[in-house]
């Protein structure tokens, strides 16, 4: 649905050209939740804002449903932007307008909706985000989570095909973040919207995204399904994000288990294999004893997964490893 063809962006700062985005090729499929993750200055906000030309590309082409967005004139760009909703980090609500008026603003600007149509649409949108009782309130009377829900309702006002989320949860507490992410997941599932979101938190990616691109210094350094990128990170930047999400410090990561006897393996389970009693079965079949050195069981979006670091001693180690692999468990030999 969205395709970047060698798109790049350079800013002119104090007489120097600063590259915010290196030439980038990227494809985002219709109906998916696509995440962009990177530390501050990585280029993810620039990339996101190029999609609806809030930032103008320095070169390359951006195609949306086959249409060259970079070639649109002012009127074509105005019509295109009605198909793209945007949610901002700091809400960007009009403080002098009521909740209902904030949500109605895109509809009034479009100029093609009657007063009764706007009222019906606003009522339905506020009901969707759980704020139907707050229509006459002003933003100052709302919590941060409620303000962001107003922002989501406003972004959906013109029934867009694409929803862009610019750090939509970074200003919220963990509980409110979870609620907003759940709402975005429901919107994606029910409305079949393509959602592109940027964040610096791997947990946000893990909860709602189907695929992810990891950015560093204006480049995409790794991309793929979230399960692959999260469970088997290849680039050092991705590995650091995963360690931060798992609250693993560098000292723990450097632990080589020199004091632990036996073969050290890391097993990665996905889907229903996460809950099968495989360790006990393998131990009985091969005579191998094991100790669990570390591990976690969680979900990536709707997919359960588990990662266990084991020490295996005695018995038939080769048979045990073959048994794990036959059960479609990813085996990584650490020692």
Buried (B, 14 or more C-beta within 10 A) or exposed (E): BBBBBEBBBBEEEEEEEEBBBBBBEBEBEEBBBBBBBBEEEBBBBBBBBBBBBBBEBBEBBBBBBEEEBBEBEEEEBEEBBBBBBBBBBEBEBEEEBBBBBBBBBBBEBBEEBEEEEBBEBBBEBBEBBBBBEBBEBBBEEBEBBBBBBBBBBBBBBBEBBBBBBBBBBBBBEEEBBBBBBEBBBEBBEEBEBBBBBBBBBBBBBBBBBBBBBBBBBBBBBBBBBBBBBBBBBEBEBBBBBBBBBBEEEEEEEEBEBEEBEBBBBBBBBBEEBBEEEBBEEBBEEBEBEBEEBBEEEBEBBEBBBBBBBBBBEBBEBEBBBBBBEEBEBBBEEBE
